[in-house]
Amino acid sequence: MDIILVPGLWLDASSWDPVVHALRVAGHRPLALTMPGVGEPAVASSDIGMADWIDAVVRRIDEAEQPVVLVGHSGGGNVVWGAADARPERVRRVVFVDTIPPAPGREISDFPLVDGVVPFPGWDFFPEEDVYDIDDETRARTLPLTRTIPARVPGDAIQLTRDSRHGVPVTMLMGSYDQAKVDAESGEWGAYGEEYRAIANAEVVRIGSGHWPQFTVPDRLSELLVAAVDR
């Protein structure tokens, strides 16, 4: 099975290194991507938006001989859901890693600009529930892996136009949420809850981690990714 892995904001293809070996051992063909404009200065990235990131994944889908599995971590969830919307008949499953399917017209978030790009704001920027399991050694080791991202990407509204995306099976690998908690709270999520409930086949699996399981519990994440792909 071809598996396209999309990193979250500020990360590149190398962030998936802790899990790609397990996917290969399981007989799959993982392809980790670096999104356009990541690590580039404003002069080279100012015109790049969410649609360009989605298009980069769609091109990979079109190159594959068979339907693919898409995996998106954090903000990469917007990218893979947009790609599934563009090619629903070519996507076998979408796996979200500690994020949820975005609602039409919504964006990731807003972050401070520096020199026309969005730098990683540092581990202390995030709430404790996201980073509680990232110890000092892991923080120091992974900080050099972070890159700037194009200014437009975090605030770009995602365009979703095909209801057939809701027929693509979804697995949500969540740091602290399980199926019961998502189902109970999705009614309070507004448009995001409507998007989740519109998916015909959506399962939620608790990882038991913070927001970056590829750095803190890579073996657990690998196991769950293989299980999701093999469904």
C-alpha positions in Angstrom: 0.0 0.0 0.0 1.3 3.5 -0.9 1.2 5.7 2.2 1.6 9.5 1.8 2.8 11.1 5.1 2.2 14.8 5.5 4.0 16.6 8.4 2.5 19.2 10.7 3.5 22.8 10.6 7.2 23.6 11.0 8.2 20.0 10.2 9.5 18.4 7.0 9.7 14.8 5.8 12.3 13.8 8.3 9.8 14.1 11.1 8.3 10.8 9.9 11.6 9.0 10.2 10.7 7.3 13.5 7.8 5.4 11.9 8.7 4.8 8.2 10.7 1.7 9.0 7.8 0.0 10.7 5.6 0.7 7.7 8.1 -0.8 5.3 8.5 -3.9 7.5 4.7 -4.3 7.4 5.0 -4.4 3.6 3.9 -0.9 2.8 5.5 1.9 0.7 5.6 5.1 2.8 6.4 8.4 1.2 7.1 11.3 3.5 6.7 14.7 2.0 8.1 18.1 2.7 5.6 20.8 1.8 6.3 23.6 -0.6 8.0 26.6 0.9 9.0 25.0 4.2 12.3 26.5 5.3 12.3 29.0 2.5 12.5 32.8 3.0 9.6 35.1 2.3 10.9 36.0 -1.2 10.5 32.4 -2.2 7.4 31.4 -0.2 5.1 34.4 0.1 2.7 33.2 -2.7 2.4 29.7 -1.3 -0.9 28.8 0.4 -2.9 25.9 1.6 -4.1 25.1 -1.9 -0.5 24.7 -3.0 0.2 22.2 -0.2 -2.9 20.2 -1.1 -1.9 20.2 -4.8 1.5 18.8 -3.8 -0.3 15.8 -2.3 -2.8 15.4 -5.1 0.1 15.2 -7.6 1.5 12.3 -5.6 -1.9 10.6 -5.5 -2.1 10.9 -9.3 1.3 9.3 -9.6 0.4 6.2 -7.6 -0.8 3.1 -9.5 -3.3 2.2 -6.8 -5.5 4.1 -4.3 -3.4 5.4 -1.4 -3.6 6.0 2.3 -3.1 9.6 3.5 -1.6 10.4 6.9 -1.6 13.9 8.3 -0.2 15.1 11.6 -1.6 18.3 13.2 -1.9 21.0 10.5 -1.1 18.3 8.0 -4.6 17.1 8.6 -6.0 20.0 6.7 -3.7 19.1 3.8 -4.7 15.4 3.6 -8.4 16.2 4.0 -8.2 18.7 1.1 -6.5 16.1 -1.0 -9.1 13.5 -0.1 -11.8 16.0 -1.2 -10.0 16.5 -4.5 -9.5 12.7 -5.2 -12.0 10.8 -3.0 -12.0 7.8 -5.4 -8.2 7.5 -5.2 -7.9 7.6 -1.4 -8.4 4.3 0.5 -8.2 5.9 4.0 -7.2 9.1 5.7 -5.4 8.9 9.0 -5.3 12.0 11.2 -2.6 12.2 13.9 -3.8 14.2 16.9 -6.0 16.4 14.8 -9.6 16.3 13.4 -11.0 16.7 9.9 -11.3 20.5 9.1 -14.6 22.0 8.3 -15.1 23.8 4.9 -13.8 27.4 5.0 -11.8 27.0 8.1 -8.1 27.5 8.7 -5.4 26.0 11.0 -4.6 29.0 13.2 -2.7 32.3 13.3 0.9 32.6 14.4 3.4 35.5 14.6 5.3 36.4 11.4 9.0 37.1 11.5 10.6 38.4 8.3 7.6 37.5 6.3 7.5 33.8 7.3 6.1 31.8 10.3 8.9 30.4 12.5 8.4 27.7 15.1 7.3 29.5 18.2 9.1 27.2 20.6 7.9 24.4 22.8 6.8 26.7 25.6 4.2 28.3 23.3 2.0 25.3 23.4 -0.4 24.2 26.2 0.8 21.6 28.7 -1.5 18.9 27.4 0.4 19.1 24.1 3.9 19.0 25.4 3.8 17.3 28.8 5.6 14.2 27.4 8.4 16.1 25.6 11.3 16.0 28.0 14.3 18.3 27.9 16.4 15.9 25.8 13.6 15.4 23.2 13.0 19.2 23.0 16.7 19.8 22.4 17.0 17.0 19.9 13.9 18.0 17.8 14.1 21.8 17.9 16.7 21.7 15.1 14.3 19.8 13.0 11.8 22.7 12.9 11.6 25.0 9.8 9.8 28.2 8.9 6.6 27.9 7.0 5.0 30.2 4.4 3.1 33.1 5.9 -0.2 32.3 4.1 -0.5 28.7 5.0 -1.8 28.7 8.7 -4.5 31.2 8.0 -5.7 30.0 4.6 -9.2 28.7 4.6 -9.6 25.2 3.2 -11.9 24.8 0.2 -13.9 21.5 0.4 -16.4 21.0 -2.4 -17.2 17.2 -2.8 -19.5 15.5 -0.4 -18.0 12.3 -1.6 -15.1 12.9 0.7 -17.4 11.8 3.5 -17.3 8.3 2.0 -13.5 7.9 2.6 -12.8 5.9 5.7 -11.1 7.9 8.5 -9.0 6.9 11.4 -8.2 9.6 14.0 -5.2 8.7 16.2 -5.7 11.1 19.1 -3.2 11.9 21.8 -5.7 11.8 24.7 -9.2 11.4 23.1 -10.9 8.1 22.6 -14.0 7.3 20.6 -16.4 7.9 23.4 -14.9 11.3 24.3 -14.9 12.5 20.6 -18.5 11.4 20.1 -19.6 13.0 23.4 -17.9 16.4 22.7 -18.3 16.7 18.9 -21.7 18.3 19.4 -19.9 21.3 20.9 -17.5 21.6 17.9 -19.8 23.5 15.6 -18.9 23.1 12.0 -16.0 20.7 12.9 -18.5 18.5 14.6 -20.8 18.5 11.6 -17.9 17.5 9.4 -16.9 14.7 11.7 -20.4 13.3 12.0 -20.9 13.5 8.2 -18.1 10.9 7.7 -19.7 7.5 7.1 -16.8 5.5 8.6 -14.8 7.3 11.3 -12.9 5.6 14.1 -11.0 7.2 17.0 -8.1 5.5 18.6 -6.3 6.9 21.7 -2.5 7.1 21.4 -1.8 8.1 25.0 0.5 10.9 24.3 0.9 14.6 23.7 0.7 16.3 20.3 3.9 14.9 18.8 3.8 11.2 19.2 6.3 10.6 16.5 8.9 12.1 18.8 7.7 10.7 22.2 6.1 7.3 21.5 7.2 6.4 18.0 6.7 2.6 18.6 3.1 3.1 19.7 2.4 5.4 16.8 4.0 3.0 14.3 1.8 0.1 15.7 -1.3 2.2 15.4 -0.5 3.4 11.9 0.1 -0.1 10.6 -3.2 -1.2 12.1 -5.0 1.7 10.5 -3.5 1.1 7.1 -4.2 -2.6 7.3 -8.0 -2.1 8.0 
